[in-house]
Amino acid sequence: PQPQPTSRRRRRAGGAQRAGPMSSGDEGEGLVSGDLGGGGGEEGSDGEEVEDGGPLSKLCGSFGMMCLGLVVFPFALLMLGWNENHYVCENRRILQAEQKAEVVGCDSSKVTNTFAFFSCPLQESSLELFQPCVFNAGKMSPCDSMIHFTSTSGMQRVEMYQCAESCTETSGKNSLGQNVKKRRCTYRMEWSQTLIDSAAFHTTPSEAACPAFAQARGNPPFPANLEPGETTNFAQTVVAGASGRSGYALNHDLVAELAPDAPVSLQPFVANFSTPKLPPASPWMRPLTVGLQTLRLSSDRAMLETCAPPYQLGCIRIQYFKSSATSPAVITQVTQAGQTEKAKIPGSWGCSSSSWQAIRPKKLAKEELVAALHEENHSMVWLVRICG
């Protein structure tokens, strides 16, 4: 039976879904690239004259920039003010944790209503089980175990090999002495987490730059049972401690800080997939659904793919990530029976009272965690100062 995932989903969307035919145009010479793709390269159009708006257009552009500056400047001042206040208040929270948080062991049975620090191993039995169906909104069915791993968080990254356009504009004069802008576009094959809008291309790419582009009538859509881009899921809660019964139940806000930062090796699942096969005759053909029969393991066992090199238009690759956390360092409020919640930090001049906790994925002493928090707070304030 298909499991019902209890994790909360956070998806970073990659843009609009797009595909379609091109309008024709002049093409320049093709330059062959060194990608692993099937002969794809880069080509540039000879150039297309674009109408220059004249003096009125330039005046409107200058006026618009002035208006933008009038809006952005006060906003920048507000942001810098907020940044300084946030730095001071966060520093006071960290100092409060340094002075008040009590170092406790990995057995929560004797810890009640305590502002505590601990760094304990995660219990394997409390980790979330991640499978492809968990990341694809139930589209991939049945929820088999072709790939599975346990972690506090997991991420699926789906990319497609597509034709991409890049255009630049230069200003000059034509043979009549009129001001004109000239557009030059280049085309290349690349992996993308979003569907590139080939219908908006200014010219039709050549076969040398984007092989099979004309035959496929543009970039094809993603497979019907995959979520494009990156989809991240987190466990609702996990247990850190000496055992599942006497450990600390990390609340979801803490778990959500343990990001999926380590690639999942697919070596243990070699037997679930067929041996490498030749690229499909037409990998851009749709509709397409992926599964055990249409996927292979890459040579480095790092990802799943629908094509072996040389890659062609429409090929798909899938990679999985999990959190590297094994014994996270935590400062939080321990209530009863190992439950955790944000600690109440009293207010002070310029800083209101707040709820606060902190976690980092690796095992640290309390002094090391406090030093890391100070370092991050210091780096953040200087980053915003420079950007502002």
N, C-alpha and C positions, 0 to 999 in steps of 0.2 A: 504493500500500500504506500501511496505517496505521502511523505512526512509533511506536516504543516509547520513551516519555519516560524519561530517565534521572534526572530531578530528584527530589529528596526532597520529600515532601508534608507540609505542616503545615496542618491545618484547624482553624479555630476554630468549634466546633459551636455551634449556636444554641438548643438545647433539644430537647424531645421533639416528635415529629411528632403532630399532633393535629387532629381534626376531628370533627363530629358534630352531631346535632340539639340543639335547646334545650328547656328547660322554659319554660312560659309564665309571665307575671307582669304586674304593673301597670306601665304606662308613663306617663311624664310628657310635657310638651310638647317638641317638637323644636326645636333651635337650629341654623340652617343655618351651616355653616362655609365658609371661603373657599378650600378645597383645590381642586386641579385635577381632583378626582374627579368622577364623574357624579352630582352633586346630593347627595352624602353630607354629613351634618352631625353634630351631637352632641345626644343626648337623655338625659334623666335620669329614672329611676324616681321615683315619689312617695316611696318609702321603705318599707323592710321591717323590721319589728321582729325583733330577734335576741335570743335568750334571754340574760339576764345571769346569770353564774355565782354571784353573791352574794358574801358576805364570805369564804367558804372559797376561792373562786376567786381573790380578790384576795390572800389570805394565801399561797396556793400560788405565785401570780405573784411576790410579794415574796421568798419563800424561794428560788424559782428564780433570781431576779436576784442574790441574795446568793451562791448557790453558783456562779453564772457569774462573779461578780466575783472569788471566791477562786481560780478557775482562770485568768482572764484577767490578773489583776494580776501574778503571777509570770511569765507568758508575756511580758507587756509589758516587764518588767525584763530578761528574757533577750534580747528583741529589741533593746532599747536598748543592751545590752552588746555584742551582736554587731555592731550598727551602728557603734559607736565603733571597735571592733577592725577592722572591714572598712575603715573610712575610713582609718585609720592604715596598714594593710597595702597598700591600693590606692595610697595616696599614695607609699609607698616603691617600689612597682613603677613608677609613673610617673617618679619621680626616677631610678630605675635606667635606664629607657629614655632619659631626657633626657641622662644622663651617658654611657651606654655604646652606644646605638644609633648606627651609622655611616650617614651620608647617602651613598647610592649612586645611580648613574644608572639609566636605564631599560634598560640592556643587562646581562643577568644572567650573561653568559658568563665574566666575570672576578670574579664574586662567589660565594664558597664558604664555607660554615660561618661565616656572619656575622650578628650581631644588627644588622639593617639597618632604615633608614627610606627609603621611596621614595614618590613620588606620580606615577604614570604612567598614560597612557591605556589603557583597556580595549580589547582587540583584538576587533573586531566578529565575526570568524570563530569566536571561542571562546564567544560568548554563547549562551544556551539559546533554542531556538525554542519559543514558547508559542502554543497553539491551544486552542479551546474543549474539545476532547476530552481535553486534558492535565489539565484541572481537574475533570472529571466522571467519574473512575474508569472510563473506557472506555465509559460509557453512550452518549455521543454519537458515533455511527458512521454513515458513514465519517468519518475525521478529515480533513475538507476544509479549505480555506484561506479560509473566509469571513471569518475574523478571524485575524490572525497578527502577532506582534511578537517581537523578540529583546531579551533583557535578562538581568541576573544573577538576577532574581527576578520573579515575576508573581503577580497575585492576581485572582480572579474574585469579584464580589459579586452575589449573586442575591437579589432581594426580590420579595415579592408584595403586592398591594393587598388588605388584609383589614379585617374588622370587629374592633375592639378594645374591651375593657371596662375601666373604671376605677371602683373602688368605694371609698367612705369610710364610716366608722362614727362615729356620735356617741352619747354617753350622755345619758340623761334619764329622765323618769318618764312612765308612761302615765296614762290617765284614772283608774286605780285606785290611783295613787300608788306603783306598783311600779317598781323600777329596770329600765330596758330599754336596749338599744342599738338604734339605728336605722341601717340600711344604705341608702345611696343610690348607685346605679350610673349612670354615663354611658357612652355608646357613640359611636364615631366611626370613620371610615375612615382607615387609615394604611398606609404602606409598612412591611413587617417582613421581617427576614431569617430569621425562624423561623415555623413554623406556629402561629398563636394558637389555643388550645384553646377553641373556641366551644362545645363540649359542656359546659364548666364555667361558662358564663355564668349569672348569677342570674336574669335575665329575658330575654325575647325582644326584641331591638332593633326599633325601628320602621322602617318603610320610609324615613322621612325621614333617620334617622341612618345606616342601613346599607342602601342600595338593593339589591334582589335577594337579600337575605340569606335570607328565607324560601323563595324559589324555589330557591336553591342548597342549602338545608338545611344552612346553616353555612358556615364557611370551607372552601374546597376544598383538596386537597393540592397540593403543588408538582408541576410537570411530572416525568414519570417519568425523563427523561434529564438532569436538572439536580441538582447538589448545592446545597441551600439554604445561605444565609449566605455566609461568606467562606472561600475555599479558596486557600491560598498554596503556591506551589512555588518551590524554589530550584535553581539549577544546581549540579552537583556540584563543579565547579571552573571558573574562568575565568582568562584570561591578561591581565596588565597589563604593558605594556612597549613597547619600540620596535617589536617585531615578534612574531609568534606563536612563532617559533623561539627568540628570545633574550629573551623576556619572563619574568615571574615568574608561576608557577602558584599562584594564590591557593587555599589549602585551603578545604574546605567550611565550616569554622567561621568563616572570614573572610567568605565569600560570604553566609552566613546573617545577617550583620550589615547587609547591603545590602538593606534592606526595600523592598517595592514601595510607593513613596510618591507617585508621579506618575500621574495619569489618562492612559490611552491614548486618543488622538484616533482616532475611527473614520472620519474624513473620507476617508482613502485607500480605504475599502472601500464607498463609496456605490454603486458599480456592481454590487456583489454582492447588493443588496437592492432589493426593489420600492419603488415610490413610496409615500408615506404613504397608508394606507387607513383607512376608517371603522372604529370599534371593532367587533370581532366581536359578533354578536347575543347570544351567551352565553359570555363569556370564562371563566366558572367551570366550564364543562363539562369533565369528565374521563372517560377518560384523555386526556392531552395530552403531546405531545413537541414540542420546539422545534427549529427549523432554518431554512433559507433561506426556506421557504414560509410560515412562521408568525411570523417576526421582521421588524421594521422598525427603521430608525435614528431616534433621537429628533431633534427639530428642531435641537438644539445639537450633534449628532453626538458626544455624550458617552457614549451607552449604546444597547443594543438593548432593544426592548420588543415585547410581543405586542399592545399596544393603543395607539392614538393617543388623546390627550386628547379628551373628558373620560374619565378612567380609571374602570374599574368593578371590582367584586369579582372577584378571580381574575386580574387583569392581572399580567404578569411584566415585570420590567426587569433587565437584566444590565449590569454595568460592569466594565471591566478596568483594572488598574493595573500599573505597572512601576517598577523602581528608577530614580531620577534620576542614579545614579552614572555618571560618564564617566571621571574620573581620580582614583580614590580615594587618600587618604593612608593609608599602611600602616606599622606598626612590627611586625616579625615576625622569625623566625629563617629565614634563607635557607640551605638545606643545599647540595645539588648540582643542577646543571642547572636552576636557577631554581625548584626545589621549595621550599615554605614549610611551616613548622610552628611551634607555640608555642615561645617562648623559655623557657629554664629560669631562673627568678629565684631567687637564693639566699635562704634564710631569715634572719631576724633576731629579736631579742627580741620575743616576742608574735606573731610572724608566721612561719608555716612556709614552707618552700620551695614554689614553685608554678610552673605553666606559664602564660604570659601572652603576649598579642599584642593589637593594637588596629587598628581601621580606621574611617575616616570617609568618607562618599561623595563629598566634593568635594575638589578640588585644594588642598592646603595645604602650607606650609613646615613643617619639623620643629618650629620654635618655636610655630607656630600650632596644630599638632596637640596638642603637650604642654599648651599653655594651655587648649585645649578640654577635654582629659581632666581637668585639675585643676578646671576650672569644673563639669563634670558630677559629679565626685566630691564636691565641696563642696555642690552643690545636693542631691544624693541624701542626704547625711548630715543636712542640715537638714530635708528632707522627712520622713524617718523620725523625727527628734526631735520634730517637731510632731505627727505622727500618733500617736507613742507616748505 
